[in-house]
Amino acid sequence: MAEKKDIENRNDLMQIVRLFYHKLLADDSINYLFIEVAKIDLEPHLEILVDFWDHILFGSSTYRKNAMKPHLDLHTQSPLEEHHFKTWLRYFHESVDHYFEGEKAFIIKERATSIATVMRIKIMQQGLL
């Protein structure tokens, strides 16, 4: 098997988010949040995610929104439960590991874990979880 490279650019990030959403949308335990509740328009949503991760991983100025607010709003519509966070993280890590390894791959997975943790804490602080 060929050696995997590290994450280098937006195209690499798009590979990750496409595989990630393929996994999420195929899983009935979580896909309803995206399809029925948030009603995402997939292609524009993927671009927003690439902007977000480009900002997080490479310090770009592509994302200037509040990433937490839509998730807290989503939780008020349909509760985000512990299994949702675990599923999200598992699929995210699997998607990164499928294509990449190295420092940036490690960092993006650590940041995803931190983001999920902060999101759970904010939901609990608001008495939402």
Secondary structure, DSSP 8 states (H G I E B T S, - for coil): ----B---SHHHHHHHHHHHHHHHHT-TTTHHIIIIIS---HHHHHHHHHHHHHHHHH--SS--S-SHHHHHHHHHHS---HHHHHHHHHHHHHHHHHHB-SHHHHHHHHHHHHHHHHHHHHHHHTT--
